[in-house]
């Protein structure tokens, strides 16, 4: 499991805001439809009343016989037109007043409804925020497997949100048991696998150094010790790979240049005996992490460059320093046979070597670059490789820069 740093994402339109917007928009839409229907019915009712009033015409005085002259002169068409215009103006003013005041009231009530919807949405989504906060704390734990003891334990009605929280708790509980089992396995394997190898090495060395040991026994013992040593490296590499794939829990400032110089000083004499030159060019490159794991990373890179070299006349160039774009960088370039680009991704997989070498007497266990990438990612960095034009390989490790140095 890798431990990449979580990048900050831009602010998003939250679900609470979307629910509030939808609720407010639906309320305003329903209010606008209701206001429109009220306006139409109001105009229809007012128009109907006007027509009935105007169609009756001037009424005769009570008690006046039919055909008898009225109490006064007929107002005539001028009066009717004046009355109709006044009624139409009154109807328009009433309709406009209804639309204006109703629209203002709708906006005020809509704003109040949106605020109420914001509060309701926040209360409804509060359990989801609790789920998110718990998941974030587990994800931000300093190492994989840490923080899995946390549970949401959501109380409340047995609804969809509680079902989601209970399902999340069940998943985290199973992961917690799985990581506990992995930690117990690594601890037990470290003891059970190394003990017989240590006993076997002691027995072989005892047999080799007996006064009566023949030359054949001595040569056989040397071969057995080489095989035993390879198995010890294999087991150590597997255990280191299992533990280093988790993010580092305790980090301390480390100058990568000091580690590189120490590793080169250790490996250069043995490489020189094989005719391989190891040189280093270092500058301060402070990072935060585990010094022992970083030393193993550098040692694996240099050892890998020596092992896969062209022999006499070959070289391994080690450079270390701070990158221009930020971060500490360690690069190891070695001469050697040409490496096809399509084989490079497989080199970082466990037990994969160039040419498919899996013999028990092989020089390595096929875990060197796998451990390099696992350690780099556990420190928040990464490892990459590319073929050199003249043959060989260049492996580059980048780590976050620590300014405390």
Order of alpha helices (4+ residues) and beta strands (2+ residues): alpha-alpha-alpha-alpha-beta-alpha-beta-beta-alpha-beta-beta-alpha-alpha-beta-beta
